[in-house]
């Protein structure tokens, strides 16, 4: 391998001036090499000056140019990736807005008469006699005094429970909302520190009361579906698939009140406990 002296002699024999000076500024990358003597200045890893001659200075200039080019390529590449991500996000957003799907549970449970909830003995709750339509059937229930007990609340924050009936008439008290399949009768609020032998909270009526007609079932509260992404406009279609119901032959669903952000599904049939999958599709989506 040739030594530095051999390289210098070769460059001199080719007419390369020994006083060659590299550029003050290495193009747009910002790196600089100070003007020095003809032998040039190159520093080692320990920052010591190495007298290696003009050939090394030429290589240093090339290295600086390469580094500037790599820096510029990195900046341009980052910008290109950013633009590509923006375009991809835009397409994904359009796709999500134009085709959206989801699942809803639509009950058809209501009280015809009675079934009021009141305070019973101690911490218990009583349910009055009444008639309800649930599970696709009309059911009558006798009065049930002291049907269920309210839990104590030794904590520092109030708690809210829902008293509901299952389709077979069993009463349950659950914190929060009634689960799918349950018919709410009352919201029970238990204040903080209520640990005494007598229930000290409040009871709010949560029944849906309706009077069925001989020919038409009552129109119950509809279910509103909120869209995760607003549609481009209201000119979109909604497709419904009934996964299960108390009586699939008595399902009659209608989509009403479409907006960019939501639509409403009305159950005008007599079936209960509907599990419905929906798909909203904008007709101009490509």
Number of C-alpha atoms within 10 A of each C-alpha: 4 6 7 15 11 11 15 19 11 12 15 12 10 9 8 14 12 16 13 18 18 20 14 12 15 19 13 11 16 11 15 14 18 12 13 12 14 15 19 24 20 17 11 8 6 6 8 10 12 13 15 16 21 26 18 19 20 16 12 16 20 14 13 20 19 14 16 18 15 13 14 14 12 12 12 12 12 12 12 12 12 12 12 12 12 12 12 12 12 12 12 12 13 17 16 17 21 22 18 18 15 14 15 15 16 21 25 25 27 22 23 19 16 18 22 18 24 17 20 18 13 14 19 18 22 19 24 17 16 16 17 23 21 26 23 19 13 13 16 14 14 12 14 16 17 16 16 17 17 21 16 19 16 14 12 10 10 14 17 17 20 24 27 24 18 17 20 10 15 10 18 17 22 15 14 13 15 20 12 13 20 24 28 24 24 21 24 24 19 23 20 15 14 18 16 12 11 15 22 17 17 13 19 14 14 17 21 16 16 17 12 14 8 7 6 10 14 18 14 16 13 17 16 16 16 14 18 13 17 18 22 15 12 15 13 18 14 18 11 17 12 16 11 16 20 19 15 15 10 15 17 12 15 13 17 14 10 18 16 16 16 18 18 15 21 17 24 18 20 22 24 26 21 22 18 17 16 18 14 20 20 19 11 9 12 7
